[in-house]
Amino acid sequence: MGRRKLDEISIDDLMRMQEGPQRKKFRIRAEAEGSSDLDSASGASVHGDEGSGSSEEGDDEGDNEEAEGDEDKEDEDEEDSSEESEQQEPAPDPDALSRFSSSRVSIQPRKTLVVASKDTSSPPPLPKSFEEFGISSALLYALHKMSIRAPTEVQSACIPPLLQGEFTDCIGNAKTGSGKTIAFALPILQQMSYDPYGIFALVLTPTRELAFQIAEQFAVLGSSLNLRTAVVVGGMDMIAQALELGNSPHVVVATPGRIVDHLRSSGSEWNLSRVKFLVLDEADRLLTPTFAPELSYLFEFLPKERQTALFTATLTPSIEALAAATPRPGKEKPFIHRMTERIETVATLSQSYILVPSHVRESYLYYLLRNPPESVIHLRRAPPEPTSYKAKQKQKQKQSSKAKTKKPVPGEEEEIEQPPPTIIFCTKPRTAAYLTHLLKTLHIRSTALHSRLTQRERMNSLGLFRSSVIPVLVSTDVGGRGLDIDDVAMVVNWDLPNEPEEYTHRVGRTARAGKGGVAVSFVTERDEERVLKIEDRIHTKLLEMTMPEAKVLESFNMVSTAKRLANMELHDSDFGKREEIHRIKNAKRRTDVEAS
């Protein structure tokens, strides 16, 4: 080899000459291979999660009762799931790194000399204001009107990649009450303003109530953009929904079962070919075998060139599988935001349990509602004053009758101090109906929320609870997903959920947006294993709450009488027949979907 001229020798050549013989280069793996192709989320991820979510809520039918094997869809079960530990990325080999240094010159690996990649150990700082996202002034003004001043962690992390366009998908994991809806609503509205034609975004949720809530937030944020939204859920008039879909709303918020019903019956009058955004809210619930037939059918009608976003408070094996999957050609791996903390529940939530025999739970529940923890007593709210003339006259007559006699009028409710806003969760719809009758008999104002009610009854119950007319909402896991109700002071688990992640969603109805709250779980002689699973899931030990047994049992006779009356009312209402009707309808639905 001839001698090279001095001006042709680079600095790298000089350094190699000083180091001696050329060594073999080592390529350091900076990122773990394998990312999720969220466009094919209806495939292996949906069907492969056989170990999670044994019972789900049906679109327009009833809650799933695991003991009876009644697997319903969408907004009806919300009771079960499973968990999987997070996969760690392999670290670079320290021996390989040492090969790049010498006694004379310290040379860094070439990977660190180029522009930093997306997954560096020190990511760029997250935006601290909505202005930094570059969204329109109309959206900034809408956020200001909603008193939303600064983005939360999940919003700061997920909004920028979702604004990048169709090549970037997103998986967002954050605690309950952290603003996940805003994290996908803002990018959708910003991108939609460039091309507001056709059905631009499809948002799927597991429950009807959550669908209405998301649609309300879209309507508020997009008010200045002339946004048109459609809520497509079970229990509502299909003809009216078909007309709405035919008018090409910008955003469709739906439960999977009902949107599939429309695709099969009126899909020729409208289509999803222009959908640019697909959002799976409460993705851990949607990506379960119960929803697999609907999602598989639905994905056949969605374009492949779109953005897909998954948001959840609990990571399950199905979501982890999507994150680890290899993307299809031309698609980037999804952006993944995980919670930095190991504890899934918020720090402002006080969590405790009460050891109680199952046959006297009613007495302990009554005492707890009459004597709530001191930290939430101040959240007691007086019912709103009557506004109509008839209501005012009725209230005056009631007050005058009390002044004339000290004894309560037979059949009239005794005035007792009501508890602060409380949600009581139970697994079965029948139990929810029973507890509602029980509490009403004990003069505690309460209302029920479960899938055996009509949609009008369900919305009415939520309205009464939100407006403080009724302080106690007795709900199945229909109400445990995503519902954002102001100032819920206490969550009571009448029975523990079948899957530990459902506990996280239940107690997440209180202590939202930095506020405090209390979660109390009744633990019976059969619940020891469930408590251990919950504690292992949330990485927190539940504290034992004790109650004065003598005072609790003072009301034992009164509560026992109320129990008999509640069971009689439940029997007279033919509740069992309604459940049988729902069971038949759900079996027919599953047969139709699988056949198609």
C-alpha positions in Angstrom: 0.0 0.0 0.0 1.4 3.4 -1.0 1.9 6.2 1.5 -1.1 8.4 1.8 -0.7 12.2 1.7 -1.0 14.0 5.0 -4.0 16.1 4.0 -5.8 12.8 3.1 -5.5 11.4 6.6 -8.5 12.1 8.9 -8.5 12.5 12.6 -10.1 9.0 12.9 -7.1 7.6 11.0 -4.6 9.2 13.3 -6.4 7.9 16.4 -6.5 4.3 15.0 -2.8 4.5 14.2 -2.1 5.5 17.8 -4.3 2.6 19.1 -2.4 0.0 17.1 -4.0 -2.8 15.0 -7.6 -2.2 14.0 -10.0 -4.0 16.2 -13.3 -5.5 15.1 -16.2 -3.1 15.6 -19.1 -4.0 17.8 -22.5 -2.8 17.2 -24.4 -1.9 20.3 -28.1 -2.6 20.4 -29.7 0.7 21.5 -33.3 -0.4 21.4 -35.2 -3.7 21.9 -36.6 -4.9 18.6 -40.2 -5.6 18.1 -43.0 -3.0 18.3 -46.7 -3.1 18.1 -48.7 -2.9 14.9 -51.8 -1.5 16.4 -53.4 -1.6 13.0 -53.8 -5.3 13.5 -55.0 -5.2 17.0 -58.0 -7.3 16.2 -55.8 -10.3 15.5 -53.6 -12.2 17.9 -53.9 -9.6 20.7 -57.7 -9.9 20.8 -57.9 -13.7 20.5 -54.7 -14.5 22.4 -55.7 -13.0 25.8 -57.7 -16.0 26.8 -56.5 -15.7 30.4 -58.0 -12.3 31.0 -61.4 -10.9 31.3 -63.6 -14.0 31.8 -66.7 -11.8 31.9 -67.5 -8.6 30.0 -70.5 -6.3 29.6 -72.7 -6.7 26.5 -73.5 -3.8 24.2 -77.2 -3.4 24.9 -77.8 -6.3 27.2 -77.0 -7.2 30.8 -74.1 -7.4 33.2 -72.1 -10.6 33.1 -72.5 -12.7 36.2 -69.5 -15.0 36.4 -71.2 -17.4 38.8 -73.9 -18.1 36.2 -71.6 -18.1 33.2 -73.6 -15.2 31.7 -71.0 -13.6 29.4 -72.5 -10.4 28.0 -70.7 -7.8 25.9 -69.9 -4.1 26.1 -71.4 -2.1 28.9 -72.6 -5.0 30.9 -69.9 -7.0 32.7 -66.8 -5.0 33.4 -65.7 -7.5 36.0 -62.6 -9.5 35.1 -59.1 -9.2 33.6 -55.5 -10.5 34.2 -52.1 -9.1 34.6 -48.5 -9.5 33.3 -45.3 -8.0 34.5 -43.6 -5.5 32.2 -40.9 -6.6 29.9 -37.5 -4.9 30.4 -35.3 -3.9 27.5 -31.8 -5.5 27.4 -29.0 -3.3 28.5 -25.8 -2.9 26.4 -23.0 -5.3 27.1 -20.5 -3.6 29.4 -17.6 -5.8 28.0 -18.4 -4.5 24.5 -18.3 -0.9 25.7 -14.9 -1.4 27.3 -13.5 -2.4 23.9 -13.8 1.2 22.8 -11.4 2.7 25.4 -7.6 2.6 25.6 -4.9 3.9 27.9 -4.3 7.0 25.7 -7.6 8.1 24.3 -11.1 7.5 25.5 -13.3 6.9 22.6 -17.1 6.8 23.0 -19.2 4.3 20.9 -20.4 5.8 17.6 -24.0 5.4 18.7 -23.5 8.2 21.3 -21.9 10.5 18.7 -24.9 10.8 16.4 -28.2 12.5 17.0 -30.1 11.0 19.9 -32.8 8.5 19.0 -36.3 8.5 20.5 -35.6 6.1 23.3 -32.6 7.7 25.0 -32.0 7.4 28.7 -32.6 11.1 29.0 -35.7 12.0 26.9 -36.4 15.6 26.1 -38.4 17.5 28.7 -42.2 17.2 28.4 -44.2 20.3 27.4 -45.5 22.2 30.4 -48.2 24.2 28.6 -50.8 23.5 25.9 -49.3 26.3 23.8 -46.2 24.3 23.3 -48.1 21.6 21.4 -48.9 24.0 18.6 -52.6 23.5 18.7 -55.1 26.0 17.4 -56.2 29.0 19.4 -59.8 27.7 19.3 -58.8 24.6 21.2 -56.7 26.7 23.6 -59.7 28.8 24.3 -61.9 25.7 24.9 -59.4 24.4 27.4 -59.4 27.8 29.2 -63.2 27.7 29.5 -62.9 24.2 31.0 -60.4 25.6 33.6 -57.7 23.2 32.3 -54.5 25.2 32.6 -51.6 22.8 32.2 -51.3 19.3 30.7 -50.9 16.2 32.9 -48.1 13.7 32.4 -50.0 11.5 30.1 -51.2 14.5 28.0 -47.7 15.9 27.7 -46.3 12.5 26.7 -49.0 11.3 24.2 -50.3 14.5 22.5 -47.0 15.2 20.5 -46.7 11.8 18.9 -50.4 11.7 18.1 -50.0 15.1 16.3 -47.3 13.7 14.0 -49.7 11.9 11.6 -50.8 8.5 10.5 -47.4 6.8 10.9 -47.3 7.1 14.7 -49.6 5.0 16.9 -49.8 5.4 20.7 -50.3 3.3 23.8 -51.0 5.5 26.9 -50.9 4.1 30.4 -51.9 6.4 33.3 -53.7 6.4 36.6 -57.4 7.0 36.8 -58.4 10.6 36.8 -55.3 11.7 34.9 -57.0 13.2 31.9 -56.6 10.4 29.3 -59.6 11.6 27.3 -58.1 15.0 26.6 -54.9 13.2 25.6 -56.6 11.7 22.5 -59.4 14.3 22.0 -57.0 17.3 21.4 -54.9 15.6 18.6 -58.1 14.3 16.9 -59.7 17.8 16.9 -56.5 19.5 15.8 -56.0 17.0 12.8 -59.7 17.1 12.0 -59.6 20.9 11.5 -57.4 20.3 8.4 -59.8 17.9 6.7 -63.3 18.0 8.4 -65.1 15.6 6.1 -66.7 12.2 6.8 -66.3 10.1 9.9 -62.8 11.3 11.0 -62.5 9.4 14.3 -64.0 6.3 15.9 -63.7 6.0 19.6 -64.6 2.6 21.1 -65.5 2.1 24.8 -66.7 -0.9 26.8 -69.7 0.9 28.5 -72.5 3.1 27.4 -72.1 5.6 30.2 -68.4 6.2 29.3 -69.4 6.7 25.7 -71.8 9.5 26.6 -69.2 11.1 28.9 -66.5 11.1 26.1 -68.9 12.5 23.6 -69.7 15.4 26.0 -66.0 16.2 26.3 -65.6 16.2 22.6 -68.6 18.5 22.2 -67.2 21.0 24.7 -63.7 21.0 23.2 -64.9 21.2 19.6 -67.7 23.7 20.1 -65.9 26.4 18.1 -65.1 23.9 15.3 -68.8 23.1 14.6 -68.0 19.5 15.6 -70.6 16.9 15.0 -70.6 13.8 17.3 -72.7 10.6 17.4 -73.0 8.2 20.3 -73.8 4.7 19.1 -74.5 2.4 22.0 -77.1 -0.2 23.0 -80.4 0.5 24.5 -81.1 3.4 22.2 -83.2 3.7 19.0 -81.3 2.1 16.1 -83.1 4.1 13.5 -82.2 7.4 15.0 -78.6 6.3 15.3 -78.5 5.1 11.7 -79.7 8.6 10.6 -77.0 10.2 12.6 -74.4 8.0 11.0 -75.8 8.7 7.6 -75.1 12.4 8.2 -71.4 11.7 8.5 -70.5 13.0 12.0 -66.9 13.9 12.6 -66.5 11.7 15.7 -68.3 8.5 16.5 -68.2 7.2 20.1 -69.5 3.7 20.2 -69.6 0.4 22.0 -68.3 -2.4 19.7 -71.5 -4.5 19.7 -73.8 -1.7 18.6 -71.5 -0.3 15.9 -71.2 -3.8 14.4 -75.0 -4.1 14.4 -75.2 -0.9 12.3 -72.5 -2.1 9.9 -74.4 -5.3 9.3 -77.8 -3.6 8.9 -77.2 -0.2 7.4 -73.5 -0.3 6.4 -74.3 0.5 2.7 -75.6 4.0 3.6 -72.4 5.0 5.4 -68.9 3.7 5.8 -65.7 4.0 7.8 -63.3 4.4 4.9 -62.2 8.0 5.9 -61.5 7.2 9.5 -58.1 8.6 10.4 -58.1 7.9 14.1 -59.2 4.8 16.0 -59.2 5.0 19.8 -59.7 2.1 22.2 -60.5 3.7 25.5 -60.2 1.3 28.5 -58.3 -0.9 26.1 -57.6 -3.6 28.7 -61.3 -4.4 28.8 -61.8 -4.2 25.0 -58.9 -6.5 24.1 -60.4 -9.5 25.8 -62.0 -12.6 24.2 -65.5 -11.3 25.0 -65.1 -8.5 22.5 -63.0 -10.4 20.0 -65.8 -11.3 17.5 -67.0 -7.7 17.3 -63.5 -6.2 17.0 -62.5 -8.8 14.3 -65.6 -7.9 12.3 -65.1 -4.1 12.8 -61.4 -4.1 11.7 -62.4 -5.4 8.3 -64.1 -2.1 7.5 -61.4 0.2 8.8 -58.7 1.6 6.6 -55.1 0.5 7.3 -53.7 4.0 6.8 -54.8 5.5 10.1 -53.6 6.2 13.6 -54.5 3.9 16.4 -54.4 4.9 20.1 -54.9 2.7 23.1 -55.5 4.2 26.6 -55.8 2.3 29.8 -55.1 2.6 33.5 -54.0 -1.1 33.8 -51.6 -2.9 31.5 -52.7 -6.5 30.6 -51.0 -9.2 28.6 -53.0 -8.3 25.5 -51.6 -4.8 25.6 -48.1 -5.9 26.3 -48.4 -8.3 23.3 -49.3 -5.4 21.1 -46.4 -3.3 22.4 -44.0 -6.2 21.6 -45.4 -7.1 18.2 -43.5 -6.3 15.0 -45.1 -3.4 13.0 -46.2 -4.0 9.4 -43.9 -2.6 6.6 -44.0 1.2 6.3 -45.4 1.6 9.9 -43.3 3.0 12.8 -43.4 1.2 16.1 -46.0 2.8 18.5 -45.1 5.4 21.0 -45.6 3.9 24.5 -46.1 5.9 27.6 -46.0 3.9 30.9 -46.7 5.0 34.4 -43.4 5.8 36.1 -44.7 4.7 39.5 -45.3 1.1 40.5 -48.4 1.9 42.5 -51.4 2.0 40.3 -53.7 4.0 42.7 -53.2 7.6 43.5 -51.5 8.8 46.7 -54.5 10.9 47.8 -56.6 7.7 48.1 -57.0 6.1 51.6 -57.5 2.3 51.1 -58.8 0.0 53.8 -60.8 -3.1 54.4 -63.2 -4.4 56.9 -63.2 -8.1 58.0 -66.9 -9.0 58.4 -69.0 -12.2 58.2 -70.9 -12.3 54.9 -74.3 -12.6 56.6 -74.0 -9.4 58.5 -72.5 -7.1 55.9 -75.7 -5.1 55.6 -75.4 -3.9 59.2 -71.8 -2.9 58.7 -72.7 -1.1 55.5 -75.5 0.8 57.2 -73.2 1.9 60.0 -70.5 3.0 57.6 -72.9 5.1 55.6 -74.3 6.7 58.8 -70.8 7.2 60.2 -68.4 7.8 57.3 -64.6 8.4 58.0 -63.8 11.8 59.3 -61.7 12.7 56.3 -64.9 12.8 54.1 -67.6 14.0 56.5 -67.2 17.5 55.2 -68.1 16.4 51.7 -71.7 15.7 52.7 -74.0 17.7 50.4 -77.5 18.9 51.0 -80.0 18.1 48.2 -80.8 20.9 45.9 -83.7 23.2 46.7 -86.9 22.4 44.9 -87.6 24.7 42.0 -91.1 23.9 40.9 -94.2 25.3 42.7 -95.6 21.8 43.5 -92.3 20.6 45.0 -92.1 23.7 47.2 -95.6 23.2 48.5 -94.9 19.5 49.2 -91.8 20.4 51.2 -93.7 23.0 53.2 -96.5 20.5 54.1 -93.9 18.0 55.1 -92.2 20.5 57.4 -95.5 21.6 59.0 -96.5 18.0 59.7 -93.2 17.4 61.5 -93.8 20.4 63.6 -97.2 19.2 64.8 -96.1 15.7 65.8 -92.9 14.2 67.0 -93.8 10.7 65.9 -93.0 9.8 62.3 -96.0 9.4 60.0 -96.4 5.7 59.0 -95.0 5.0 55.5 -93.1 8.3 55.5 -89.3 8.4 55.3 -87.6 9.2 58.5 -85.2 12.1 58.0 -81.7 10.9 58.8 -78.4 12.5 58.0 -77.3 11.3 54.5 -73.8 10.0 53.7 -71.3 12.0 51.5 -71.4 11.0 47.8 -70.7 7.3 47.8 -70.5 4.6 45.1 -71.1 1.0 46.2 -69.7 -1.5 43.8 -71.0 -5.1 43.5 -70.4 -7.9 41.0 -74.0 -8.9 40.0 -76.9 -6.8 38.8 -79.2 -8.6 41.2 -77.1 -7.6 44.1 -77.1 -4.0 43.0 -80.9 -4.0 42.8 -81.2 -5.7 46.3 -78.9 -3.2 48.0 -80.8 -0.3 46.4 -84.1 -1.6 47.9 -82.4 -2.3 51.2 -81.0 1.2 51.6 -84.2 2.9 50.5 -86.0 0.9 53.2 -83.4 2.2 55.7 -84.2 5.8 54.5 -80.8 6.3 52.8 -81.4 7.9 49.4 -79.9 5.6 46.8 -80.2 4.7 43.1 -79.0 1.8 41.0 -76.8 1.5 37.9 -76.6 -1.9 36.2 -77.4 -3.4 32.8 -80.8 -4.8 33.7 -82.1 -1.3 33.6 -83.2 0.5 30.5 -80.8 3.1 29.1 -83.2 5.8 30.2 -83.2 4.5 33.7 -79.4 4.3 33.7 -79.0 7.9 32.5 -81.6 9.1 35.1 -79.7 7.3 37.9 -76.4 9.0 36.9 -78.1 12.3 36.6 -79.6 12.1 40.1 -76.3 11.1 41.6 -74.3 13.8 39.7 -76.7 16.5 40.8 -76.5 15.5 44.5 -80.2 14.6 44.7 -79.2 11.1 45.5 -76.0 10.6 47.6 -75.5 6.9 47.1 -75.1 5.1 43.7 -75.2 1.3 43.8 -73.4 0.0 40.7 -72.0 -3.0 39.0 -68.7 -2.6 37.2 -70.7 -0.7 34.5 -69.9 2.3 36.5 -66.3 1.4 37.3 -64.8 2.4 33.9 -63.8 6.0 33.2 -66.8 7.8 34.8 -65.7 11.2 36.0 -68.1 12.4 38.7 -67.2 15.4 40.8 -66.5 15.0 44.6 -67.1 11.3 45.0 -66.0 11.0 48.7 -66.1 7.2 49.2 -66.1 4.0 47.2 -67.3 0.8 48.9 -66.6 -2.6 47.5 -69.6 -4.7 48.7 -67.9 -7.7 47.2 -64.4 -7.8 45.8 -63.9 -7.9 42.0 -63.0 -11.2 40.3 -59.9 -9.7 38.8 -57.5 -7.4 40.7 -57.2 -4.8 37.9 -61.0 -4.1 38.3 -60.2 -2.9 41.8 -58.0 -0.2 40.4 -60.8 1.0 38.2 -63.5 0.9 40.9 -61.5 2.9 43.5 -60.5 5.3 40.7 -64.0 6.9 40.8 -62.8 8.8 43.9 -59.7 10.8 44.7 -59.6 12.2 41.1 -57.6 15.1 39.8 -55.6 15.5 43.0 -58.5 15.4 45.4 -58.8 13.1 48.4 -61.0 10.0 48.8 -61.7 6.9 50.7 -62.0 3.3 49.5 -63.4 0.6 51.8 -63.7 -3.1 50.9 -65.7 -5.6 52.7 -63.7 -8.8 53.1 -65.6 -11.9 54.0 -64.4 -15.4 54.9 -64.0 -16.3 51.2 -62.0 -13.3 50.1 -58.5 -13.8 51.5 -57.0 -14.8 48.2 -58.6 -11.9 46.3 -57.2 -9.4 48.8 -53.7 -10.8 48.3 -54.0 -10.5 44.5 -55.2 -6.9 44.7 -52.4 -5.9 47.0 -49.9 -7.6 44.7 -51.4 -5.8 41.7 -51.5 -2.2 43.2 -48.2 -2.7 45.2 -50.0 -1.3 48.3 -51.1 -2.9 51.5 -54.7 -2.3 52.5 -55.2 -1.1 56.0 -57.7 -2.8 58.3 -60.6 -0.6 59.4 -62.3 -1.6 62.7 -65.8 -0.7 63.7 -67.4 -0.8 67.2 -69.3 -4.1 67.0 -71.7 -3.3 69.7 -72.9 -0.1 68.0 -73.0 -1.8 64.6 -75.3 -4.5 66.0 -77.7 -2.0 67.6 -79.4 -1.7 64.3 -79.3 -5.4 63.6 -83.1 -6.0 64.0 -84.0 -3.0 61.8 -81.5 -4.1 59.1 -82.8 -7.7 59.2 -86.4 -6.4 58.6 -85.1 -4.2 55.7 -83.4 -7.3 54.2 -86.7 -9.3 54.2 -88.6 -6.4 52.6 -85.8 -5.8 50.0 -85.9 -9.5 49.0 -89.7 -9.4 48.7 -89.6 -6.4 46.5 -87.0 -8.0 44.3 -89.1 -11.1 44.0 -92.2 -9.1 43.1 -90.4 -7.2 40.4 -89.7 -10.4 38.4 -86.0 -9.6 38.3 -85.1 -13.2 37.5 -87.3 -13.2 34.4 -85.5 -10.1 33.1 -82.2 -11.8 33.6 -83.3 -14.8 31.6 -84.4 -12.6 28.7 -81.1 -10.9 28.7 -79.3 -14.2 28.7 -81.3 -15.4 25.6 -80.7 -12.2 23.7 -76.9 -12.3 24.4 -76.7 -15.9 23.3 -78.4 -15.0 20.0 -76.1 -12.0 19.5 -73.0 -14.1 20.0 -74.3 -16.6 17.5 -75.1 -13.9 14.9 -71.7 -12.3 15.2 -69.8 -15.5 15.0 -71.8 -16.6 12.0 -71.0 -13.4 10.1 
